[in-house]
Amino acid sequence: MASEHLNAAVAVANLDEAVGFALPSRHARGRLVRLGPVLDEVLSAHDYPAPIARILSEALVLTALLGAMLKEAGGQLTLQAQTESGIVDLLVCDYKGGELRGYVRFDAERLAAETNIPSLFALFGKGYMAITFDQAVTKERYQGIVPLEGENLAEAAQHFFSQSEQIPSLVRLAIDDTGHVAGGILLQHLPEGEEGRERLHTRLDHPEWEHVRILAETIRANELSDAGLPLQTLLWRLFHEEEEVRILSAVPLSKGCRCSFEYVRDVIARFGREEHAQMVDDDGFISVDCEFCSRVFPIRLSDLGE
């Protein structure tokens, strides 16, 4: 009987949510993500030009897709792209406990000189993408680093999984015309099972993978970014002929920045008195900027105690 679990799901709009799913008979699993208000909150920290806002939006969706796969609630995923000669110097996003944050550092003058919408290569030039998984319980860290390649961030992510993880994967990212809603899908094939982070006997040309990949590639950008289209309905459109589509736990997403006055003060307190003297301004403050949330934390020397 086709997709009993999917038919039983309640169709609701899925903004700021990651929904997991599995196709057990095809040994495939995936995530769907759609961001709305969270996207606006993160982008509002800086007045990003449209091309930069778009690449950060895609990166946030990708970070949510990857982060929602963490098995430990306190785990953290960090996505970072750095370049040597691109308009974008640094892009960093992270995910922890359903909270997302992100920041882009770029050359505004070079971007303004572009006459066309810049490609991924024009934005990043020669660079690399690093994805880091930090496990909360075991304190283990796993990191994969690959050259930043492809026409867009989705292709760069697929290259990461192919080269670093050796997992057949499909990634699609989309942003609506308003720029206020973004969505994405990540689909992966694990034909012979999984143990921890070790994938066993994964074949890039497995016929089961080819089948689900072809189905998933029919997804349209406007479906991923349609705030009125429930993610469960989208899954039904893609995989309704499969034996079973299993809906996994949904993860609510929010904008989060872990900076606070106490955290910043404790970091500054680790420096010595001579370093404090070099940091302090004429008004007697050490001012620390958080690029993620665009807040400034003024720390008095008296706040640091002894």
C-alpha positions as CSV (number, residue, x, y, z in Angstrom):
1,M,0.0,0.0,0.0
2,A,1.6,3.3,-1.1
3,S,2.7,5.9,1.4
4,E,0.4,5.2,4.4
5,H,2.5,7.2,6.7
6,L,2.4,10.2,4.4
7,N,-1.4,10.1,3.9
8,A,-1.8,10.1,7.7
9,A,0.2,13.3,8.1
10,V,-1.7,16.5,8.8
11,A,-1.1,19.0,6.0
12,V,0.1,22.2,7.6
13,A,2.2,25.1,6.3
14,N,5.9,24.5,7.2
15,L,7.7,27.8,7.7
16,D,10.8,27.7,9.8
17,E,10.8,23.9,10.1
18,A,12.9,21.0,9.0
19,V,11.0,17.8,8.1
20,G,12.8,14.5,7.9
21,F,11.6,11.6,5.7
22,A,12.7,8.1,4.7
23,L,12.0,5.8,1.8
24,P,12.8,2.4,3.5
25,S,12.3,0.2,0.4
26,R,14.8,2.4,-1.5
27,H,17.3,2.8,1.4
28,A,17.0,6.6,1.1
29,R,16.5,9.4,3.6
30,G,16.2,13.1,3.4
31,R,15.2,16.5,4.8
32,L,13.0,19.3,3.6
33,V,13.5,22.8,5.0
34,R,11.5,26.0,4.5
35,L,12.6,29.3,6.1
36,G,10.4,32.4,6.5
37,P,10.6,34.8,9.5
38,V,13.9,33.2,10.6
39,L,15.4,34.3,7.3
40,D,14.3,37.9,7.7
41,E,15.6,38.0,11.3
42,V,19.1,36.8,10.2
43,L,19.3,39.0,7.2
44,S,18.1,42.1,9.1
45,A,21.3,42.2,11.1
46,H,23.1,43.6,8.1
47,D,22.0,45.6,5.0
48,Y,23.1,42.9,2.5
49,P,22.9,43.6,-1.2
50,A,20.6,41.2,-3.1
51,P,23.3,38.8,-4.4
52,I,24.8,38.5,-0.9
53,A,21.4,38.1,0.8
54,R,20.6,35.3,-1.7
55,I,23.8,33.4,-1.1
56,L,23.4,33.7,2.7
57,S,19.8,32.6,2.4
58,E,20.8,29.5,0.5
59,A,23.6,28.8,3.0
60,L,21.1,29.0,5.9
61,V,18.8,26.5,4.2
62,L,21.7,24.2,3.6
63,T,22.9,24.5,7.2
64,A,19.4,23.7,8.4
65,L,19.2,20.6,6.1
66,L,22.5,19.3,7.5
67,G,22.0,20.4,11.1
68,A,18.6,18.7,11.4
69,M,20.4,15.4,10.7
70,L,22.4,15.6,13.9
71,K,21.3,12.8,16.3
72,E,22.3,14.6,19.5
73,A,20.2,17.5,20.5
74,G,23.2,19.5,21.7
75,G,25.3,18.9,18.6
76,Q,26.5,21.7,16.4
77,L,27.0,22.0,12.7
78,T,29.1,24.7,11.1
79,L,29.3,25.5,7.4
80,Q,32.1,27.8,6.3
81,A,33.3,29.0,2.9
82,Q,36.5,30.9,2.6
83,T,38.2,32.3,-0.5
84,E,41.4,33.8,-1.7
85,S,40.3,36.1,-4.5
86,G,36.5,36.3,-4.5
87,I,34.1,39.1,-3.7
88,V,33.0,37.1,-0.7
89,D,35.9,36.7,1.7
90,L,34.0,34.6,4.3
91,L,30.6,32.9,4.7
92,V,29.8,31.2,7.9
93,C,26.6,29.6,9.2
94,D,25.9,27.3,12.1
95,Y,23.1,25.3,13.6
96,K,22.6,24.2,17.2
97,G,19.5,22.9,18.8
98,G,17.3,24.2,15.9
99,E,18.9,27.7,16.1
100,L,20.4,29.2,13.0
101,R,22.8,32.1,12.5
102,G,24.9,33.3,9.6
103,Y,27.2,36.1,8.4
104,V,28.9,37.1,5.1
105,R,32.0,39.3,4.8
106,F,32.4,40.7,1.3
107,D,34.0,43.5,-0.8
108,A,31.2,46.0,-1.4
109,E,33.2,47.9,-4.0
110,R,34.0,44.9,-6.1
111,L,30.4,43.7,-5.9
112,A,29.1,47.1,-7.0
113,A,31.4,46.9,-10.1
114,E,29.7,43.7,-11.3
115,T,27.4,44.5,-14.3
116,N,25.6,41.1,-14.2
117,I,24.3,38.9,-11.4
118,P,27.6,37.3,-10.2
119,S,28.0,33.5,-10.4
120,L,29.2,31.4,-7.5
121,F,32.7,31.5,-9.0
122,A,32.6,35.3,-9.3
123,L,31.4,35.6,-5.7
124,F,33.9,33.1,-4.2
125,G,36.7,32.8,-6.7
126,K,39.2,30.1,-5.6
127,G,38.1,28.8,-2.2
128,Y,37.0,25.8,-0.2
129,M,33.9,24.7,1.8
130,A,34.3,23.1,5.2
131,I,31.4,21.4,7.1
132,T,32.1,20.5,10.7
133,F,30.0,18.3,12.9
134,D,30.5,18.7,16.7
135,Q,29.0,15.9,18.8
136,A,27.6,17.1,22.2
137,V,27.9,13.9,24.2
138,T,31.1,12.3,22.9
139,K,32.8,15.6,22.2
140,E,33.9,14.2,18.9
141,R,34.5,16.5,15.9
142,Y,34.2,15.5,12.3
143,Q,35.2,17.9,9.5
144,G,35.2,17.6,5.7
145,I,36.9,20.1,3.5
146,V,36.5,20.3,-0.3
147,P,37.2,22.9,-3.0
148,L,34.3,25.2,-3.6
149,E,33.0,24.0,-7.0
150,G,29.8,24.2,-9.0
151,E,27.4,26.7,-10.5
152,N,25.7,27.3,-7.2
153,L,25.8,26.4,-3.5
154,A,23.7,23.3,-4.0
155,E,26.2,21.9,-6.5
156,A,29.0,22.7,-4.1
157,A,27.2,20.7,-1.4
158,Q,26.7,17.8,-3.7
159,H,30.4,17.9,-4.5
160,F,31.2,17.9,-0.8
161,F,29.1,14.7,-0.2
162,S,30.6,13.0,-3.2
163,Q,34.2,13.8,-2.4
164,S,34.3,13.9,1.4
165,E,31.5,11.6,2.4
166,Q,31.2,9.4,-0.7
167,I,27.4,9.4,-0.3
168,P,25.1,9.7,-3.3
169,S,23.3,12.9,-2.6
170,L,20.9,15.4,-4.2
171,V,20.7,19.0,-3.0
172,R,18.3,21.6,-4.2
173,L,18.0,25.2,-2.8
174,A,15.5,27.8,-3.8
175,I,14.4,31.4,-2.8
176,D,11.1,33.0,-3.8
177,D,10.9,36.2,-5.8
178,T,10.4,38.3,-2.7
179,G,13.5,37.0,-1.0
180,H,11.5,36.3,2.2
181,V,11.0,32.6,1.8
182,A,13.7,30.0,1.0
183,G,13.5,26.2,0.9
184,G,15.6,23.2,0.1
185,I,15.8,19.4,-0.1
186,L,18.6,17.0,0.8
187,L,18.2,13.4,-0.4
188,Q,20.8,10.7,0.3
189,H,21.2,7.0,-0.4
190,L,22.5,4.5,2.3
191,P,22.0,1.1,0.6
192,E,23.8,-1.1,3.0
193,G,23.1,0.6,6.3
194,E,24.9,3.1,8.5
195,E,27.1,2.8,11.6
196,G,27.8,6.1,13.3
197,R,29.3,8.3,10.6
198,E,30.7,5.3,8.6
199,R,28.7,4.4,5.5
200,L,29.1,0.8,4.4
201,H,29.3,-0.3,0.7
202,T,27.8,2.8,-0.8
203,R,27.6,2.7,-4.6
204,L,27.2,5.9,-6.5
205,D,25.5,4.1,-9.4
206,H,23.1,1.9,-7.4
207,P,19.8,1.5,-9.4
208,E,17.7,2.3,-6.3
209,W,19.5,5.6,-6.0
210,E,19.0,6.4,-9.7
211,H,15.3,5.8,-9.2
212,V,14.8,8.2,-6.3
213,R,17.2,10.7,-7.7
214,I,15.2,11.0,-10.9
215,L,12.0,11.5,-8.9
216,A,13.5,14.1,-6.7
217,E,14.9,16.0,-9.6
218,T,11.4,16.8,-10.8
219,I,11.0,19.2,-7.8
220,R,10.6,22.8,-8.9
221,A,12.1,25.8,-7.2
222,N,8.7,27.4,-6.7
223,E,7.5,24.3,-4.9
224,L,10.4,24.5,-2.4
225,S,9.8,28.2,-1.7
226,D,6.0,28.2,-1.7
227,A,4.9,29.2,1.8
228,G,1.4,27.9,1.1
229,L,2.5,24.4,0.1
230,P,2.9,22.0,3.0
231,L,6.1,20.0,2.9
232,Q,4.2,16.8,3.4
233,T,2.2,17.6,0.3
234,L,5.4,18.2,-1.6
235,L,6.7,14.8,-0.5
236,W,3.5,13.2,-1.7
237,R,3.9,14.8,-5.1
238,L,7.4,13.4,-5.4
239,F,7.1,9.9,-3.9
240,H,3.4,8.9,-3.9
241,E,4.1,5.8,-5.9
242,E,6.7,4.5,-3.5
243,E,5.8,1.6,-1.2
244,E,6.3,3.7,1.9
245,V,7.2,7.3,2.6
246,R,8.0,7.6,6.3
247,I,7.7,11.1,7.9
248,L,10.4,11.5,10.6
249,S,10.4,14.0,13.4
250,A,10.0,17.7,12.5
251,V,12.5,20.2,13.9
252,P,11.3,23.8,14.6
253,L,13.9,26.4,13.5
254,S,14.6,29.8,15.0
255,K,17.2,32.5,14.8
256,G,19.7,32.3,17.5
257,C,23.0,33.9,18.5
258,R,24.8,32.6,21.5
259,C,26.6,35.9,22.3
260,S,25.7,37.6,25.6
261,F,27.3,40.2,27.8
262,E,28.4,37.4,30.2
263,Y,30.0,35.3,27.5
264,V,31.9,38.2,26.0
265,R,33.0,39.4,29.4
266,D,34.3,36.0,30.2
267,V,36.3,35.7,27.0
268,I,37.8,39.2,27.4
269,A,38.7,38.3,31.0
270,R,41.0,35.6,29.8
271,F,43.4,38.2,28.4
272,G,46.1,39.8,30.5
273,R,46.1,43.4,31.9
274,E,48.6,44.6,29.2
275,E,46.3,43.3,26.5
276,H,43.3,44.9,28.2
277,A,45.1,48.2,28.2
278,Q,45.6,47.9,24.4
279,M,42.0,47.1,23.8
280,V,40.3,49.8,25.9
281,D,39.1,53.0,24.2
282,D,39.2,56.6,25.3
283,D,35.9,56.2,27.2
284,G,37.2,53.2,29.2
285,F,35.4,50.5,27.3
286,I,36.5,47.4,25.4
287,S,33.9,47.2,22.7
288,V,33.3,43.7,21.1
289,D,31.2,43.3,17.9
290,C,29.2,40.2,17.2
291,E,29.0,40.0,13.4
292,F,26.2,37.4,13.5
293,C,23.7,39.6,15.3
294,S,25.3,43.1,14.7
295,R,25.4,43.9,18.4
296,V,28.2,45.7,20.2
297,F,29.1,44.7,23.8
298,P,30.8,47.4,25.8
299,I,32.9,45.9,28.6
300,R,34.3,48.2,31.3
301,L,37.6,47.1,32.9
302,S,35.8,47.1,36.2
303,D,33.5,44.4,34.8
304,L,36.4,42.1,34.4
305,G,37.1,42.0,38.2
306,E,40.6,40.9,39.1
